Amino acid sequence: MKIKPIFDRVVLLPKEAEKETKSGIILPTAAQEKSQIGNVVAVGAGGLVDGKEVKMQVKVGDEVLYAKYSGTEFSLDGKKYIVLKQTDILAVLEK
């Protein structure tokens, strides 16, 4: 199945939470922080949103940092995704 967001929405595949600290301590599930980094898998077309022209600043394949409690989570084909507005994306990570 394929998902296509509308307007200024973006679909992300979030990265897994860190399961181990840098010093090698394994974290229990309750102590793992939810990741705020994800990969863009689909982008809406932009256009007029609330009467203002919106141009999409991200593209499929970008790795982004997004706001901690933003978006709507859902599962599709056994993977967890997040759909959020482009304004909830804080930065594009460059390597």
Helices and strands as residue ranges (DSSP letters): E 9-14, G 29-31, E 37-43, E 47-49, E 52-54, E 63-66, E 72-76, E 79-85, G 86-88, E 89-93
